Amino acid sequence: MNPYIFREYDIRGLAEAELTTEVAKAVGAAFGSYLGGSATVTVGRDVRLSSPRLNGDFSAGVRGSGCDVIELGMVPTPLVYYSVGKLGADASAAITGSHNPVEYNGFKLSKGQLSLFGSEIQEIRSIIDSESFTSGSGGSTEKSIESAYVEEIQGKIEIARSLRIAVDAGNGTAGPLILELMKRLGIEVLPLYCEPDGRFPNHLPDPTIPEYVEDLRKLVMSEQVDMGIGLDGDGDRIGAIDDKGRIIWGDQLVALFAGEILARNPGGTIIFDVKCSQGLEEHIRALGGRPLMWRTGHSLIKRKLNEEKALLAGEMSGHMFFADDYYGYDDAIFAAARLVALASRTERPLSALIDELPQYVSTPEIRLECPDSLKFQLVERLTEFFKRDHQVIDIDGARVLFGDGWGLVRASNTQPALVARFEARSDERLEEIRSEVLTRVASLKSEMVGTSHGK
């Protein structure tokens, strides 16, 4: 069993080579044992071709631990979270590879409404390694909750005027449900790749990557709709395009939602991850809110939102967590409905709302290949270096502050890579900061690779 499948936020790997039947059953048995062998677990899966097998293997392991399983079938991950409260379950598991390439898959595990992460996921691994499983004979039932889910969201959303939107579900799991919800809300939708297809024949389902939303952008422009909405493979991350064909980044979405939420809840806490713009923090303060920067990762952000009793949290990656009038988990279908409702309450185009936000120049995420064995140590050394002359926020990687901009380098928790992002007041200054930080990264990597090869 490859130990690297046990990631920071979930368990993830190559479906056939790493998540074998033996491994999937062991993960299920360990999760059931972690829950004490007497819990009720809801299990749902995404559209991937490997998901039915993994679902069957995992559920068999859970039942073997003594826990009961409620099978939800193929549903978006937010419905798996929703099922815990709706069906009175103790825990849940979403079998999903999210936005990763076709050959990957994984398990997102939650106890109550809180996702397991870090040491809790390592505890699952420890139970497997030590074979300290509980044993029993749990039962299995099937439940369908899609209708209840759509009806509940419909009841929370008020549309002030009809809109025309385009939706690209990336052939992921959430397409049919978002179309049904928008139809009930009276929104005219131009659907794009909304038929679930685990081969992802058109593009990978990641709405934060510009090339994967290019078809959506073209549709928005050619049909002159009010906005475009993109969903990831399992429906827990949202991307958006404004009426001018511009990508609305995750931090800009948080800023838009924060405006509405803080108007109703003055002084409320809004959480965002370390990749987000300095402009978001400024915007939240200007609205009278309490901005709180936290570590990247859906499990970590969800936990922090719960601890701080925050009203909203969001990540650059498109995970949006609403707790003002929702359950505090990341749900792209609900986020899409909130965005449409927000846009319907003004006669101004969405682009005008975006233009009012604080403006900085920034890079997209830059991924730098780096072995899993070196990436965390490299970030530690980078932090030490820049702390000599700069303020460094080190809650998650190194966010180096330059006064008129910043550079972030952090170890990816899902891939053998470093993730970098830069922001400044001008293009020229952006390039200076980017060059200074990445030159130091390259130097450290070269030095560390040389040292490791020399052993």
Secondary structure in CASP SS format (residue, H / E / C, confidence):
PFRMAT SS
TARGET T0000
AUTHOR 0000-0000-0000
METHOD secondary structure of the structure
MODEL  1
M C 1.00
N C 1.00
P H 1.00
Y H 1.00
I H 1.00
F E 1.00
R C 1.00
E C 1.00
Y C 1.00
D C 1.00
I E 1.00
R E 1.00
G E 1.00
L E 1.00
A C 1.00
E C 1.00
A C 1.00
E C 1.00
L C 1.00
T C 1.00
T H 1.00
E H 1.00
V H 1.00
A H 1.00
K H 1.00
A H 1.00
V H 1.00
G H 1.00
A H 1.00
A H 1.00
F H 1.00
G H 1.00
S H 1.00
Y H 1.00
L C 1.00
G C 1.00
G C 1.00
S C 1.00
A C 1.00
T E 1.00
V E 1.00
T E 1.00
V E 1.00
G E 1.00
R E 1.00
D C 1.00
V C 1.00
R C 1.00
L C 1.00
S C 1.00
S H 1.00
P H 1.00
R H 1.00
L H 1.00
N H 1.00
G H 1.00
D H 1.00
F H 1.00
S H 1.00
A H 1.00
G H 1.00
V H 1.00
R H 1.00
G H 1.00
S C 1.00
G C 1.00
C C 1.00
D E 1.00
V E 1.00
I E 1.00
E E 1.00
L E 1.00
G E 1.00
M E 1.00
V C 1.00
P C 1.00
T H 1.00
P H 1.00
L H 1.00
V H 1.00
Y H 1.00
Y H 1.00
S H 1.00
V H 1.00
G H 1.00
K H 1.00
L H 1.00
G C 1.00
A C 1.00
D C 1.00
A E 1.00
S E 1.00
A E 1.00
A E 1.00
I E 1.00
T C 1.00
G C 1.00
S C 1.00
H C 1.00
N C 1.00
P C 1.00
V C 1.00
E C 1.00
Y E 1.00
N E 1.00
G E 1.00
F E 1.00
K E 1.00
L E 1.00
S E 1.00
K E 1.00
G C 1.00
Q C 1.00
L E 1.00
S E 1.00
L C 1.00
F C 1.00
G C 1.00
S H 1.00
E H 1.00
I H 1.00
Q H 1.00
E H 1.00
I H 1.00
R H 1.00
S H 1.00
I H 1.00
I H 1.00
D H 1.00
S H 1.00
E C 1.00
S C 1.00
F C 1.00
T C 1.00
S C 1.00
G C 1.00
S C 1.00
G C 1.00
G C 1.00
S E 1.00
T E 1.00
E E 1.00
K C 1.00
S C 1.00
I C 1.00
E H 1.00
S H 1.00
A H 1.00
Y H 1.00
V H 1.00
E H 1.00
E H 1.00
I H 1.00
Q H 1.00
G H 1.00
K H 1.00
I C 1.00
E C 1.00
I C 1.00
A C 1.00
R C 1.00
S C 1.00
L C 1.00
R E 1.00
I E 1.00
A E 1.00
V E 1.00
D E 1.00
A C 1.00
G C 1.00
N C 1.00
G C 1.00
T C 1.00
A C 1.00
G H 1.00
P H 1.00
L H 1.00
I H 1.00
L H 1.00
E H 1.00
L H 1.00
M H 1.00
K H 1.00
R H 1.00
L C 1.00
G C 1.00
I C 1.00
E E 1.00
V E 1.00
L E 1.00
P E 1.00
L E 1.00
Y C 1.00
C C 1.00
E C 1.00
P C 1.00
D C 1.00
G C 1.00
R C 1.00
F C 1.00
P C 1.00
N C 1.00
H C 1.00
L C 1.00
P C 1.00
D C 1.00
P C 1.00
T C 1.00
I C 1.00
P H 1.00
E H 1.00
Y H 1.00
V H 1.00
E H 1.00
D H 1.00
L H 1.00
R H 1.00
K H 1.00
L H 1.00
V H 1.00
M H 1.00
S H 1.00
E H 1.00
Q C 1.00
V C 1.00
D C 1.00
M E 1.00
G E 1.00
I E 1.00
G E 1.00
L E 1.00
D C 1.00
G C 1.00
D C 1.00
G C 1.00
D C 1.00
R C 1.00
I E 1.00
G E 1.00
A E 1.00
I E 1.00
D C 1.00
D C 1.00
K C 1.00
G C 1.00
R C 1.00
I E 1.00
I E 1.00
W C 1.00
G H 1.00
D H 1.00
Q H 1.00
L H 1.00
V H 1.00
A H 1.00
L H 1.00
F H 1.00
A H 1.00
G H 1.00
E H 1.00
I H 1.00
L H 1.00
A H 1.00
R H 1.00
N C 1.00
P C 1.00
G C 1.00
G C 1.00
T E 1.00
I E 1.00
I E 1.00
F E 1.00
D E 1.00
V C 1.00
K C 1.00
C C 1.00
S C 1.00
Q H 1.00
G H 1.00
L H 1.00
E H 1.00
E H 1.00
H H 1.00
I H 1.00
R H 1.00
A H 1.00
L C 1.00
G C 1.00
G C 1.00
R E 1.00
P E 1.00
L E 1.00
M E 1.00
W E 1.00
R C 1.00
T C 1.00
G C 1.00
H H 1.00
S H 1.00
L H 1.00
I H 1.00
K H 1.00
R H 1.00
K H 1.00
L H 1.00
N H 1.00
E H 1.00
E H 1.00
K C 1.00
A C 1.00
L C 1.00
L E 1.00
A E 1.00
G E 1.00
E C 1.00
M C 1.00
S C 1.00
G C 1.00
H C 1.00
M E 1.00
F E 1.00
F E 1.00
A C 1.00
D C 1.00
D C 1.00
Y C 1.00
Y C 1.00
G C 1.00
Y C 1.00
D E 1.00
D C 1.00
A H 1.00
I H 1.00
F H 1.00
A H 1.00
A H 1.00
A H 1.00
R H 1.00
L H 1.00
V H 1.00
A H 1.00
L H 1.00
A H 1.00
S H 1.00
R C 1.00
T C 1.00
E C 1.00
R C 1.00
P C 1.00
L H 1.00
S H 1.00
A H 1.00
L H 1.00
I H 1.00
D H 1.00
E C 1.00
L C 1.00
P C 1.00
Q C 1.00
Y C 1.00
V E 1.00
S E 1.00
T C 1.00
P C 1.00
E C 1.00
I E 1.00
R E 1.00
L E 1.00
E E 1.00
C C 1.00
P C 1.00
D H 1.00
S H 1.00
L H 1.00
K H 1.00
F H 1.00
Q H 1.00
L H 1.00
V H 1.00
E H 1.00
R H 1.00
L H 1.00
T H 1.00
E H 1.00
F H 1.00
F H 1.00
K C 1.00
R C 1.00
D C 1.00
H C 1.00
Q E 1.00
V E 1.00
I E 1.00
D C 1.00
I C 1.00
D C 1.00
G C 1.00
A E 1.00
R E 1.00
V E 1.00
L E 1.00
F C 1.00
G C 1.00
D C 1.00
G E 1.00
W E 1.00
G E 1.00
L E 1.00
V E 1.00
R E 1.00
A E 1.00
S C 1.00
N C 1.00
T C 1.00
Q C 1.00
P C 1.00
A E 1.00
L E 1.00
V E 1.00
A E 1.00
R E 1.00
F E 1.00
E E 1.00
A E 1.00
R C 1.00
S C 1.00
D H 1.00
E H 1.00
R H 1.00
L H 1.00
E H 1.00
E H 1.00
I H 1.00
R H 1.00
S H 1.00
E H 1.00
V H 1.00
L H 1.00
T H 1.00
R H 1.00
V H 1.00
A H 1.00
S H 1.00
L H 1.00
K H 1.00
S H 1.00
E H 1.00
M H 1.00
V H 1.00
G H 1.00
T H 1.00
S H 1.00
H H 1.00
G C 1.00
K C 1.00
END
